[in-house]
Amino acid sequence: MEESADQDKASQKKTVSSLKRCEATLEGIFRAAPFGIGLVSDQIIEQVNTRLGDMVGYSRESLQNQRMQILYASPDEYERVETEKARQIQNAGVGTIE
């Protein structure tokens, strides 16, 4: 029983270490990218890099946890982009809008 608990702890430590490396890698990409990057889930902006904030005139912090519509000039533009992105996701599994 004790051996199993030790294995579980070792496995958990390895997983935490791996997650920390992944987070550091993602943060490095966000900082170094010469273009705007945002992570969105269910139309809510979860993370953005500083470059995206600069591009749209908001601070990085003020964009986080906002609805995606904040990035668009009008509701019509938002709908146009979302329709195109949905089409891309359906066809290719991923959508990219510039």
All heavy atoms as an XYZ file, in Angstrom:
765
protein
N       0.808     -1.180      0.000
C       0.000      0.000      0.000
C       0.863      1.259      0.000
O       0.576      2.197     -0.698
C      -0.897     -0.065      1.237
C      -2.140      0.789      1.220
S      -3.307      0.591     -0.084
C      -4.493     -0.506      0.622
N       1.910      1.271      0.803
C       2.798      2.425      0.902
C       3.506      2.678     -0.427
O       3.696      3.826     -0.831
C       3.824      2.201      2.019
C       4.570      3.466      2.391
C       5.445      3.251      3.604
O       4.932      2.781      4.628
O       6.643      3.549      3.484
N       3.893      1.597     -1.102
C       4.570      1.732     -2.402
C       3.649      2.400     -3.413
O       4.077      3.264     -4.182
C       5.010      0.357     -2.917
C       5.817      0.429     -4.191
C       6.321     -0.945     -4.625
O       6.777     -1.713     -3.777
O       6.227     -1.207     -5.830
N       2.377      2.044     -3.407
C       1.405      2.641     -4.313
C       1.235      4.131     -4.027
O       1.153      4.940     -4.944
C       0.057      1.927     -4.183
O      -0.893      2.541     -5.013
N       1.205      4.510     -2.757
C       1.085      5.914     -2.387
C       2.313      6.690     -2.845
O       2.201      7.821     -3.320
C       0.886      6.059     -0.880
N       3.498      6.091     -2.712
C       4.729      6.738     -3.174
C       4.707      6.924     -4.684
O       5.133      7.965     -5.197
C       5.955      5.924     -2.758
C       6.236      5.995     -1.256
O       5.691      6.907     -0.592
O       6.985      5.132     -0.772
N       4.203      5.913     -5.400
C       4.101      6.013     -6.858
C       3.118      7.113     -7.252
O       3.364      7.861     -8.195
C       3.685      4.675     -7.463
C       4.767      3.631     -7.427
C       4.270      2.271     -7.919
O       3.078      1.994     -7.929
N       5.215      1.425     -8.318
N       2.002      7.201     -6.524
C       1.013      8.243     -6.807
C       1.605      9.633     -6.593
O       1.398     10.539     -7.399
C      -0.224      8.074     -5.919
C      -1.098      6.898     -6.331
O      -0.907      6.359     -7.444
O      -1.970      6.513     -5.522
N       2.353      9.807     -5.511
C       2.988     11.092     -5.229
C       4.012     11.443     -6.300
O       4.092     12.584     -6.750
C       3.656     11.078     -3.857
C       2.679     11.159     -2.709
C       3.404     11.157     -1.385
C       2.426     11.140     -0.225
N       3.101     11.098      1.068
N       4.804     10.452     -6.716
C       5.810     10.682     -7.755
C       5.136     11.053     -9.072
O       5.583     11.971     -9.774
C       6.695      9.450     -7.924
N       4.038     10.366     -9.383
C       3.301     10.658    -10.611
C       2.690     12.051    -10.559
O       2.732     12.808    -11.538
C       2.205      9.614    -10.813
O       1.439      9.913    -11.947
N       2.144     12.422     -9.409
C       1.563     13.747     -9.246
C       2.633     14.831     -9.378
O       2.414     15.855    -10.026
C       0.859     13.851     -7.899
C       0.118     15.145     -7.713
C      -0.624     15.200     -6.387
O      -0.280     14.504     -5.438
N      -1.644     16.027     -6.327
N       3.784     14.600     -8.792
C       4.892     15.558     -8.888
C       5.318     15.750    -10.342
O       5.564     16.871    -10.791
C       6.078     15.042     -8.071
C       6.514     15.916     -6.966
C       7.697     15.312     -6.258
C       8.345     16.344     -5.391
N       9.439     15.838     -4.604
N       5.395     14.647    -11.063
C       5.792     14.690    -12.472
C       4.753     15.469    -13.290
O       5.105     16.277    -14.144
C       5.946     13.270    -13.007
C       6.490     13.190    -14.388
C       6.710     11.744    -14.797
C       7.261     11.653    -16.190
N       7.495     10.268    -16.614
N       3.478     15.234    -12.997
C       2.407     15.929    -13.711
C       2.448     17.425    -13.431
O       2.331     18.241    -14.344
C       1.035     15.348    -13.312
O       0.999     13.961    -13.663
C      -0.103     16.069    -14.005
N       2.620     17.805    -12.181
C       2.701     19.227    -11.813
C       3.897     19.880    -12.499
O       3.794     20.983    -13.031
C       2.767     19.393    -10.279
C       3.147     20.809     -9.897
C       1.445     18.999     -9.640
N       5.015     19.190    -12.517
C       6.213     19.719    -13.167
C       5.967     19.922    -14.661
O       6.348     20.948    -15.234
C       7.386     18.768    -12.931
O       8.526     19.216    -13.599
N       5.321     18.964    -15.278
C       5.013     19.056    -16.702
C       4.071     20.224    -16.985
O       4.264     20.975    -17.950
C       4.392     17.740    -17.180
O       4.073     17.809    -18.534
N       3.058     20.402    -16.148
C       2.135     21.524    -16.320
C       2.843     22.862    -16.174
O       2.577     23.801    -16.928
C       0.992     21.423    -15.313
C      -0.083     20.390    -15.617
C      -1.046     20.254    -14.441
C      -0.833     20.735    -16.887
N       3.756     22.967    -15.223
C       4.505     24.205    -15.036
C       5.353     24.520    -16.260
O       5.465     25.677    -16.668
C       5.363     24.130    -13.774
C       4.553     24.267    -12.507
C       5.421     24.220    -11.280
C       4.568     24.373    -10.021
N       5.354     24.340     -8.802
N       5.968     23.486    -16.857
C       6.761     23.708    -18.078
C       5.864     24.180    -19.217
O       6.229     25.090    -19.970
C       7.502     22.434    -18.469
C       8.766     22.182    -17.681
C       9.647     21.097    -18.304
N       8.950     19.857    -18.610
C       8.726     18.868    -17.736
N       9.154     18.972    -16.496
N       8.100     17.780    -18.112
N       4.688     23.575    -19.347
C       3.758     23.973    -20.401
C       3.300     25.419    -20.208
O       3.223     26.187    -21.173
C       2.545     23.049    -20.428
S       2.887     21.409    -21.077
N       2.986     25.794    -18.976
C       2.586     27.171    -18.689
C       3.708     28.149    -19.025
O       3.459     29.211    -19.594
C       2.186     27.318    -17.221
C       0.859     26.684    -16.886
C       0.549     26.730    -15.390
O       1.439     27.088    -14.582
O      -0.592     26.411    -15.040
N       4.922     27.798    -18.679
C       6.065     28.666    -18.972
C       6.269     28.795    -20.477
O       6.566     29.893    -20.985
C       7.326     28.136    -18.297
N       6.087     27.709    -21.201
C       6.217     27.736    -22.660
C       5.153     28.637    -23.267
O       5.454     29.495    -24.106
C       6.098     26.317    -23.246
O       7.157     25.517    -22.727
C       6.152     26.330    -24.761
N       3.916     28.476    -22.825
C       2.832     29.300    -23.343
C       3.070     30.775    -23.038
O       2.908     31.636    -23.904
C       1.497     28.850    -22.747
C       0.259     29.592    -23.216
C       0.088     29.482    -24.728
C      -0.971     29.060    -22.499
N       3.485     31.077    -21.839
C       3.764     32.468    -21.467
C       4.896     33.035    -22.325
O       4.837     34.192    -22.761
C       4.107     32.570    -19.981
C       4.282     33.985    -19.495
C       3.056     34.871    -19.661
O       1.917     34.377    -19.548
O       3.247     36.075    -19.919
N       5.917     32.227    -22.603
C       7.014     32.668    -23.463
C       6.540     32.973    -24.872
O       6.953     33.974    -25.477
N       5.659     32.139    -25.394
C       5.101     32.369    -26.734
C       4.289     33.652    -26.743
O       4.412     34.481    -27.650
C       4.254     31.163    -27.183
C       5.155     29.955    -27.438
C       3.425     31.504    -28.421
C       4.409     28.645    -27.598
N       3.445     33.832    -25.734
C       2.632     35.046    -25.649
C       3.501     36.293    -25.616
O       3.191     37.290    -26.257
C       1.763     34.996    -24.383
C       0.383     34.424    -24.605
C       0.198     33.254    -25.308
C      -0.717     35.066    -24.095
C      -1.051     32.730    -25.503
C      -1.991     34.556    -24.286
C      -2.162     33.384    -24.997
N       4.585     36.270    -24.850
C       5.460     37.445    -24.736
C       6.228     37.712    -26.023
O       6.407     38.859    -26.419
C       6.458     37.243    -23.596
C       5.990     37.729    -22.260
C       7.137     37.827    -21.261
N       8.051     36.702    -21.295
C       7.945     35.603    -20.555
N       6.963     35.471    -19.715
N       8.823     34.627    -20.655
N       6.719     36.671    -26.670
C       7.621     36.834    -27.808
C       6.907     37.036    -29.145
O       7.500     37.556    -30.084
C       8.545     35.617    -27.913
N       5.657     36.662    -29.239
C       4.946     36.723    -30.522
C       4.831     38.162    -31.018
O       4.451     39.052    -30.252
C       3.564     36.104    -30.390
N       5.147     38.391    -32.288
C       5.027     39.742    -32.840
C       3.599     40.069    -33.285
O       3.355     41.086    -33.907
C       5.978     39.698    -34.040
C       5.917     38.276    -34.480
C       5.768     37.461    -33.212
N       2.654     39.200    -32.976
C       1.261     39.385    -33.369
C       0.360     39.136    -32.165
O       0.789     38.613    -31.148
C       0.885     38.446    -34.526
C       1.380     37.043    -34.326
C       0.677     36.146    -33.533
C       2.568     36.628    -34.907
C       1.150     34.858    -33.324
C       3.042     35.339    -34.719
C       2.327     34.460    -33.920
N      -0.901     39.518    -32.291
C      -1.849     39.359    -31.192
C      -2.313     37.922    -31.059
O      -2.608     37.267    -32.056
N      -2.374     37.435    -29.832
C      -2.857     36.089    -29.541
C      -3.909     36.178    -28.445
O      -3.723     36.876    -27.451
C      -1.726     35.172    -29.033
C      -0.624     35.030    -30.066
C      -2.282     33.792    -28.662
C       0.581     34.257    -29.558
N      -4.995     35.468    -28.636
C      -6.021     35.396    -27.608
C      -6.562     33.985    -27.506
O      -6.688     33.294    -28.510
N      -6.845     33.556    -26.292
C      -7.492     32.276    -26.054
C      -8.918     32.559    -25.618
O      -9.145     33.312    -24.667
C      -6.758     31.484    -24.973
C      -5.325     31.094    -25.277
C      -4.705     30.381    -24.086
C      -5.255     30.206    -26.503
N      -9.866     31.948    -26.316
C     -11.281     32.206    -26.082
C     -11.989     30.886    -25.823
O     -11.733     29.899    -26.505
C     -11.913     32.901    -27.309
C     -13.404     33.113    -27.124
C     -11.206     34.215    -27.590
N     -12.876     30.885    -24.837
C     -13.699     29.715    -24.548
C     -15.124     30.189    -24.331
O     -15.365     31.083    -23.511
C     -13.164     28.995    -23.310
O     -13.979     27.874    -23.005
N     -16.053     29.618    -25.076
C     -17.475     29.986    -24.972
C     -17.679     31.494    -25.106
O     -18.419     32.113    -24.343
C     -18.073     29.480    -23.659
C     -18.100     27.962    -23.589
O     -18.311     27.315    -24.639
O     -17.901     27.423    -22.484
N     -17.003     32.089    -26.060
C     -17.112     33.516    -26.387
C     -16.573     34.446    -25.307
O     -16.793     35.658    -25.345
C     -18.566     33.883    -26.719
C     -19.133     33.118    -27.892
C     -18.329     33.333    -29.167
O     -17.996     34.455    -29.512
N     -18.026     32.284    -29.878
N     -15.841     33.894    -24.323
C     -15.228     34.698    -23.269
C     -13.714     34.686    -23.478
O     -13.108     33.626    -23.652
C     -15.564     34.161    -21.860
C     -17.075     34.132    -21.637
C     -14.851     34.977    -20.779
C     -17.747     35.482    -21.635
N     -13.105     35.862    -23.463
C     -11.659     35.976    -23.628
C     -10.996     35.536    -22.324
O     -11.208     36.149    -21.281
C     -11.257     37.430    -23.959
C     -11.950     37.887    -25.238
C      -9.741     37.557    -24.060
C     -11.889     39.387    -25.477
N     -10.225     34.473    -22.395
C      -9.566     33.961    -21.200
C      -8.162     34.521    -21.018
O      -7.767     34.843    -19.909
C      -9.531     32.436    -21.231
C     -10.904     31.825    -21.077
C     -10.878     30.342    -20.911
O      -9.788     29.725    -20.955
O     -11.965     29.778    -20.724
N      -7.418     34.601    -22.109
C      -6.050     35.119    -22.049
C      -5.743     35.850    -23.337
O      -6.213     35.463    -24.406
C      -5.034     33.982    -21.907
C      -4.855     33.440    -20.533
C      -3.703     32.439    -20.531
O      -3.743     31.428    -21.208
N      -2.678     32.742    -19.758
N      -4.956     36.892    -23.231
C      -4.443     37.591    -24.413
C      -3.018     38.012    -24.136
O      -2.608     38.141    -22.982
C      -5.284     38.841    -24.773
C      -6.703     38.474    -25.109
C      -5.242     39.880    -23.680
N      -2.290     38.228    -25.216
C      -0.955     38.796    -25.018
C      -1.031     40.317    -25.119
O      -2.045     40.884    -25.541
C       0.068     38.188    -25.984
C      -0.181     38.517    -27.437
O      -1.195     39.076    -27.812
N       0.769     38.130    -28.278
N       0.010     40.968    -24.698
C       0.050     42.428    -24.688
C      -0.138     42.988    -26.091
O      -0.792     44.011    -26.282
C       1.381     42.914    -24.078
O       1.465     42.388    -22.752
C       1.461     44.420    -24.020
N       0.418     42.307    -27.087
C       0.322     42.780    -28.471
C      -1.135     42.881    -28.915
O      -1.520     43.855    -29.562
C       1.117     41.836    -29.392
C       1.035     42.179    -30.843
C       1.788     43.480    -31.149
N       1.694     43.738    -32.558
C       1.302     44.887    -33.086
N       1.028     45.904    -32.307
N       1.207     45.039    -34.364
N      -1.971     41.912    -28.561
C      -3.378     41.987    -28.943
C      -4.040     43.191    -28.279
O      -4.794     43.928    -28.923
C      -4.125     40.700    -28.577
C      -5.608     40.681    -28.955
C      -5.793     40.839    -30.457
C      -6.260     39.397    -28.475
N      -3.747     43.407    -27.017
C      -4.279     44.577    -26.335
C      -3.883     45.863    -27.037
O      -4.716     46.754    -27.245
N      -2.621     45.961    -27.410
C      -2.137     47.142    -28.129
C      -2.874     47.322    -29.462
O      -3.205     48.447    -29.852
C      -0.636     47.043    -28.402
C       0.210     47.110    -27.141
O      -0.315     47.512    -26.078
O       1.400     46.748    -27.225
N      -3.128     46.228    -30.146
C      -3.787     46.290    -31.450
C      -5.214     46.815    -31.363
O      -5.675     47.513    -32.263
C      -3.801     44.897    -32.099
C      -2.447     44.401    -32.537
S      -2.455     42.644    -32.974
C      -3.578     42.615    -34.344
N      -5.909     46.472    -30.287
C      -7.322     46.845    -30.180
C      -7.571     47.994    -29.208
O      -8.703     48.418    -29.014
C      -8.201     45.626    -29.812
C      -8.125     44.565    -30.903
C      -7.819     45.042    -28.468
N      -6.507     48.514    -28.592
C      -6.642     49.679    -27.743
C      -7.113     49.414    -26.323
O      -7.665     50.305    -25.682
N      -6.901     48.210    -25.846
C      -7.253     47.853    -24.469
C      -6.024     47.270    -23.782
O      -5.152     46.704    -24.437
C      -8.354     46.789    -24.428
C      -9.703     47.244    -24.888
C     -10.132     47.006    -26.188
C     -10.573     47.888    -24.015
C     -11.388     47.402    -26.616
C     -11.831     48.285    -24.435
C     -12.234     48.039    -25.723
O     -13.473     48.435    -26.135
N      -5.998     47.347    -22.471
C      -4.925     46.662    -21.755
C      -5.208     45.163    -21.761
O      -6.362     44.740    -21.920
C      -4.832     47.156    -20.306
O      -5.924     46.679    -19.544
N      -4.167     44.412    -21.597
C      -4.280     42.954    -21.527
C      -5.272     42.565    -20.426
O      -6.160     41.741    -20.627
C      -2.888     42.384    -21.256
C      -2.829     40.920    -21.060
C      -1.394     40.501    -20.782
N      -1.365     39.076    -20.529
C      -0.296     38.408    -20.218
N       0.863     39.022    -20.120
N      -0.357     37.127    -19.996
N      -5.141     43.195    -19.279
C      -5.983     42.866    -18.128
C      -7.448     43.208    -18.373
O      -8.338     42.482    -17.938
C      -5.479     43.577    -16.869
C      -4.118     43.122    -16.405
C      -2.953     43.713    -17.212
O      -3.148     44.725    -17.931
O      -1.854     43.150    -17.133
N      -7.706     44.324    -19.053
C      -9.098     44.731    -19.264
C      -9.817     43.844    -20.276
O     -11.052     43.797    -20.280
C      -9.187     46.196    -19.682
O      -8.637     46.388    -20.961
N      -9.075     43.137    -21.129
C      -9.707     42.237    -22.094
C     -10.090     40.896    -21.477
O     -11.083     40.291    -21.892
C      -8.771     41.985    -23.282
C      -8.645     43.117    -24.281
C      -7.554     42.819    -25.287
C      -9.979     43.367    -24.974
N      -9.332     40.452    -20.512
C      -9.579     39.134    -19.935
C     -10.938     39.093    -19.247
O     -11.342     40.044    -18.582
C      -8.444     38.758    -18.982
C      -7.184     38.460    -19.750
C      -5.979     38.148    -18.908
O      -4.877     38.349    -19.372
N      -6.134     37.672    -17.707
N     -11.639     38.002    -19.469
C     -12.976     37.739    -18.925
C     -14.074     38.591    -19.557
O     -15.169     38.671    -19.019
C     -12.997     37.868    -17.399
C     -12.051     36.888    -16.753
O     -12.057     35.707    -17.081
N     -11.212     37.365    -15.856
N     -13.766     39.215    -20.683
C     -14.776     39.975    -21.429
C     -15.353     39.098    -22.540
O     -14.723     38.163    -23.008
C     -14.150     41.219    -22.062
C     -13.635     42.228    -21.082
C     -14.746     42.893    -20.312
O     -15.835     43.152    -20.835
N     -14.488     43.156    -19.041
N     -16.543     39.449    -22.987
C     -17.139     38.757    -24.138
C     -16.393     39.188    -25.403
O     -15.895     40.309    -25.493
C     -18.623     39.070    -24.242
C     -19.393     38.568    -23.002
C     -20.869     38.476    -23.198
N     -21.326     37.705    -24.337
C     -21.344     36.368    -24.413
N     -20.902     35.643    -23.419
N     -21.791     35.765    -25.496
N     -16.333     38.315    -26.364
C     -15.613     38.572    -27.622
C     -16.087     39.831    -28.346
O     -15.317     40.477    -29.033
C     -15.775     37.376    -28.573
C     -14.891     36.219    -28.254
S     -13.180     36.610    -28.575
C     -13.227     36.913    -30.330
N     -17.350     40.189    -28.199
C     -17.888     41.335    -28.922
C     -17.112     42.620    -28.663
O     -17.138     43.516    -29.495
C     -19.366     41.560    -28.570
C     -20.252     40.540    -29.223
C     -20.985     39.696    -28.186
O     -20.497     39.496    -27.082
N     -22.144     39.198    -28.551
N     -16.405     42.704    -27.554
C     -15.633     43.911    -27.235
C     -14.576     44.213    -28.307
O     -14.170     45.352    -28.474
C     -14.974     43.794    -25.833
C     -14.512     45.167    -25.341
C     -13.829     42.800    -25.839
C     -14.035     45.172    -23.897
N     -14.179     43.195    -29.064
C     -13.119     43.362    -30.061
C     -13.620     43.861    -31.414
O     -12.816     44.152    -32.300
C     -12.383     42.036    -30.269
C     -11.677     41.474    -29.045
C     -11.067     40.122    -29.373
C     -10.620     42.429    -28.540
N     -14.925     43.974    -31.583
C     -15.482     44.294    -32.901
C     -16.108     45.684    -32.920
O     -16.675     46.143    -31.933
C     -16.517     43.236    -33.298
C     -15.869     41.887    -33.452
C     -15.786     41.014    -32.374
C     -15.283     41.530    -34.650
C     -15.151     39.786    -32.500
C     -14.648     40.302    -34.782
C     -14.576     39.445    -33.704
O     -13.945     38.247    -33.829
N     -16.039     46.318    -34.071
C     -16.555     47.673    -34.242
C     -18.075     47.728    -34.182
O     -18.645     48.745    -33.796
C     -16.065     48.254    -35.568
N     -18.722     46.626    -34.562
C     -20.182     46.616    -34.587
C     -20.701     45.187    -34.406
O     -19.969     44.218    -34.646
C     -20.688     47.165    -35.930
O     -20.408     46.229    -36.961
N     -21.960     45.057    -34.033
C     -22.551     43.719    -33.948
C     -22.538     42.983    -35.294
O     -22.346     41.777    -35.344
C     -23.988     43.983    -33.476
C     -23.909     45.273    -32.736
C     -22.859     46.077    -33.497
N     -22.712     43.729    -36.395
C     -22.681     43.105    -37.725
C     -21.311     42.508    -38.030
O     -21.211     41.415    -38.591
C     -23.051     44.116    -38.817
C     -24.516     44.494    -38.785
O     -25.332     43.747    -38.199
O     -24.854     45.560    -39.345
N     -20.251     43.235    -37.689
C     -18.891     42.730    -37.916
C     -18.634     41.492    -37.067
O     -18.047     40.515    -37.524
C     -17.856     43.818    -37.619
C     -16.428     43.390    -37.813
C     -16.044     43.079    -39.262
O     -16.861     43.272    -40.185
O     -14.913     42.636    -39.466
N     -19.097     41.523    -35.829
C     -18.960     40.360    -34.946
C     -19.648     39.145    -35.563
O     -19.065     38.063    -35.626
C     -19.553     40.680    -33.565
C     -19.633     39.492    -32.663
C     -18.493     38.988    -32.047
C     -20.847     38.863    -32.419
C     -18.565     37.884    -31.209
C     -20.926     37.767    -31.581
C     -19.784     37.281    -30.981
O     -19.853     36.186    -30.165
N     -20.871     39.308    -36.034
C     -21.622     38.195    -36.636
C     -20.921     37.675    -37.892
O     -20.855     36.461    -38.114
C     -23.052     38.624    -36.960
C     -23.915     38.817    -35.743
C     -24.061     37.553    -34.907
O     -24.178     36.450    -35.464
O     -24.032     37.686    -33.665
N     -20.405     38.587    -38.724
C     -19.714     38.171    -39.952
C     -18.505     37.308    -39.628
O     -18.308     36.236    -40.187
C     -19.272     39.396    -40.766
C     -18.595     39.034    -42.097
C     -17.939     40.248    -42.726
N     -16.778     40.713    -41.997
C     -15.564     40.103    -42.017
N     -15.375     38.998    -42.706
N     -14.550     40.611    -41.332
N     -17.702     37.766    -38.676
C     -16.491     37.038    -38.310
C     -16.836     35.698    -37.659
O     -16.235     34.668    -37.973
C     -15.596     37.898    -37.384
C     -14.463     37.084    -36.793
C     -15.054     39.090    -38.146
N     -17.804     35.694    -36.764
C     -18.183     34.454    -36.083
C     -18.737     33.421    -37.068
O     -18.470     32.224    -36.939
C     -19.183     34.727    -34.962
C     -18.560     35.429    -33.776
C     -17.352     34.684    -33.210
O     -17.471     33.490    -32.892
O     -16.285     35.306    -33.098
N     -19.472     33.863    -38.062
C     -19.998     32.958    -39.088
C     -18.858     32.338    -39.885
O     -18.836     31.125    -40.131
C     -20.967     33.710    -40.022
O     -22.054     34.214    -39.241
C     -21.482     32.809    -41.125
N     -17.896     33.157    -40.276
C     -16.743     32.652    -41.031
C     -15.917     31.686    -40.182
O     -15.488     30.629    -40.652
C     -15.877     33.810    -41.520
C     -14.568     33.392    -42.174
C     -14.725     32.498    -43.396
O     -15.813     32.463    -44.014
O     -13.751     31.796    -43.745
N     -15.689     32.046    -38.932
C     -14.897     31.184    -38.052
C     -15.602     29.842    -37.833
O     -14.966     28.790    -37.866
C     -14.634     31.887    -36.724
C     -13.547     31.237    -35.920
C     -13.036     32.093    -34.774
C     -14.110     32.856    -34.068
N     -13.662     33.549    -32.873
N     -16.910     29.854    -37.649
C     -17.674     28.611    -37.469
C     -17.565     27.729    -38.705
O     -17.430     26.503    -38.603
C     -19.131     28.929    -37.153
N     -17.598     28.362    -39.889
C     -17.450     27.604    -41.138
C     -16.079     26.938    -41.199
O     -15.955     25.755    -41.539
C     -17.639     28.528    -42.348
C     -17.599     27.781    -43.692
C     -17.526     28.755    -44.857
N     -16.290     29.521    -44.873
C     -15.093     29.026    -45.216
N     -14.952     27.761    -45.541
N     -14.020     29.811    -45.220
N     -15.042     27.679    -40.842
C     -13.687     27.124    -40.850
C     -13.555     25.968    -39.860
O     -12.952     24.939    -40.187
C     -12.665     28.206    -40.501
C     -12.491     29.261    -41.558
C     -11.528     30.352    -41.097
O     -10.872     30.254    -40.069
N     -11.446     31.420    -41.881
N     -14.109     26.140    -38.679
C     -14.019     25.088    -37.667
C     -14.739     23.829    -38.143
O     -14.235     22.716    -37.975
C     -14.573     25.583    -36.318
C     -13.627     26.632    -35.734
C     -14.784     24.424    -35.341
C     -14.186     27.384    -34.541
N     -15.883     23.991    -38.762
C     -16.628     22.848    -39.266
C     -15.838     22.117    -40.366
O     -15.805     20.891    -40.402
C     -17.981     23.289    -39.810
C     -18.853     22.137    -40.268
C     -20.213     22.598    -40.714
O     -20.438     23.792    -40.946
N     -21.124     21.667    -40.871
N     -15.173     22.866    -41.228
C     -14.426     22.267    -42.341
C     -13.051     21.751    -41.968
O     -12.606     20.739    -42.508
C     -14.291     23.271    -43.482
C     -15.605     23.586    -44.147
O     -16.540     22.792    -44.103
N     -15.705     24.755    -44.743
N     -12.351     22.460    -41.076
C     -10.959     22.119    -40.798
C     -10.661     21.806    -39.332
O      -9.544     21.443    -39.000
C     -10.045     23.265    -41.272
N     -11.640     22.019    -38.451
C     -11.422     21.735    -37.038
C     -10.818     22.892    -36.266
O     -10.676     22.823    -35.056
N     -10.484     23.971    -36.961
C      -9.901     25.153    -36.313
C     -10.270     26.373    -37.155
O     -10.414     26.275    -38.367
C      -8.367     25.011    -36.161
C      -7.687     24.774    -37.472
C      -7.770     26.177    -35.435
N     -10.438     27.516    -36.478
C     -10.762     28.740    -37.203
C      -9.765     29.833    -36.877
O      -9.386     30.000    -35.726
N      -9.358     30.547    -37.897
C      -8.396     31.638    -37.729
C      -8.926     32.854    -38.466
O      -9.287     32.772    -39.639
C      -7.029     31.246    -38.313
O      -6.565     30.086    -37.653
C      -6.021     32.355    -38.106
N      -8.964     33.961    -37.761
C      -9.437     35.207    -38.360
C      -8.353     36.264    -38.184
O      -7.807     36.418    -37.113
C     -10.739     35.690    -37.683
C     -11.823     34.608    -37.742
C     -11.212     36.992    -38.281
C     -12.276     34.239    -39.114
N      -8.066     36.971    -39.266
C      -7.086     38.057    -39.198
C      -7.802     39.380    -39.253
O      -8.792     39.530    -39.882
C      -6.105     37.948    -40.354
C      -5.230     36.734    -40.231
C      -4.160     36.677    -41.298
O      -3.733     37.741    -41.791
O      -3.745     35.579    -41.620
